[in-house]
């Protein structure tokens, strides 16, 4: 067991908590695809629900925090840029609701 912990650079309880956060973040980030798939199946067409963008944002923020803590530049770069896309899409959804325009992403 200690070899496994050493492999994942787990040397303290804090490291274990951060690993747990990283796992939960990745699961949340992955759930967005399941949500999108289920909504699309129900609608019988490809649909991008608002929940997809919220799960993307929440998972992305958590993964960015994990990447910053671990000093992983690939995670930091990928999630940092992705957050811009998620926030912008949520802004567009909100603007569409304010103006009363139909939202193609929801059913």
FENKA-V198872 format. One record per residue. N is the residue number from 1. RES is the residue in one small letter. OMEGA is omega in whole degrees, -180 to 180 (999 if undefined). D_LAST is the distance of its C-alpha to the last C-alpha in whole Angstrom. Layout:
n={N & N}
res={RES & RES}
omega={OMEGA & OMEGA}
d_last={D_LAST & D_LAST}
This chain:
n={1 & 2 & 3 & 4 & 5 & 6 & 7 & 8 & 9 & 10 & 11 & 12 & 13 & 14 & 15 & 16 & 17 & 18 & 19 & 20 & 21 & 22 & 23 & 24 & 25 & 26 & 27 & 28 & 29 & 30 & 31 & 32 & 33 & 34 & 35 & 36 & 37 & 38 & 39 & 40 & 41 & 42 & 43 & 44 & 45 & 46 & 47 & 48 & 49 & 50 & 51 & 52 & 53 & 54 & 55 & 56 & 57 & 58 & 59 & 60 & 61 & 62 & 63 & 64 & 65 & 66 & 67 & 68 & 69 & 70 & 71 & 72 & 73 & 74 & 75 & 76 & 77 & 78 & 79 & 80 & 81 & 82 & 83 & 84 & 85 & 86 & 87 & 88 & 89 & 90 & 91 & 92 & 93 & 94 & 95 & 96 & 97 & 98 & 99 & 100 & 101 & 102 & 103 & 104 & 105 & 106 & 107}
res={x & x & x & x & x & x & x & x & x & x & x & x & x & x & x & x & x & x & x & x & x & x & x & x & x & x & x & x & x & x & x & x & x & x & x & x & x & x & x & x & x & x & x & x & x & x & x & x & x & x & x & x & x & x & x & x & x & x & x & x & x & x & x & x & x & x & x & x & x & x & x & x & x & x & x & x & x & x & x & x & x & x & x & x & x & x & x & x & x & x & x & x & x & x & x & x & x & x & x & x & x & x & x & x & x & x & x}
omega={-179 & 177 & 179 & 178 & 178 & 179 & 180 & 177 & 178 & -177 & -178 & 176 & 178 & 177 & 180 & 177 & 179 & 176 & 177 & 177 & 180 & 179 & 179 & 179 & -180 & 177 & 179 & 180 & 180 & 180 & -180 & 179 & 178 & 178 & -180 & -180 & -179 & 178 & 179 & 178 & 180 & -179 & -178 & 175 & 180 & -178 & 177 & -178 & 179 & 179 & 177 & -178 & 178 & 177 & 176 & -179 & -179 & 178 & -180 & 178 & -180 & 178 & 176 & 178 & 178 & 180 & 177 & 180 & -177 & -179 & -178 & -176 & 180 & 178 & -179 & -179 & -178 & -178 & 179 & 178 & 179 & -179 & 178 & -179 & -178 & 180 & -180 & 178 & 176 & 176 & 179 & 177 & -179 & 179 & 179 & 178 & -179 & -177 & -180 & 178 & 177 & -179 & -179 & -173 & -178 & 176 & 999}
d_last={48 & 50 & 49 & 46 & 45 & 47 & 45 & 42 & 45 & 44 & 48 & 47 & 44 & 42 & 42 & 40 & 38 & 37 & 36 & 34 & 32 & 32 & 31 & 28 & 27 & 27 & 25 & 22 & 22 & 21 & 19 & 16 & 17 & 16 & 13 & 12 & 13 & 12 & 8 & 9 & 11 & 9 & 7 & 10 & 10 & 10 & 7 & 9 & 8 & 10 & 12 & 13 & 15 & 16 & 18 & 19 & 21 & 22 & 23 & 25 & 27 & 28 & 29 & 31 & 33 & 34 & 35 & 37 & 38 & 39 & 40 & 38 & 38 & 35 & 33 & 33 & 33 & 30 & 28 & 29 & 28 & 25 & 24 & 25 & 22 & 19 & 21 & 20 & 17 & 16 & 18 & 16 & 13 & 15 & 17 & 14 & 13 & 17 & 18 & 15 & 14 & 10 & 8 & 8 & 7 & 4 & 0}
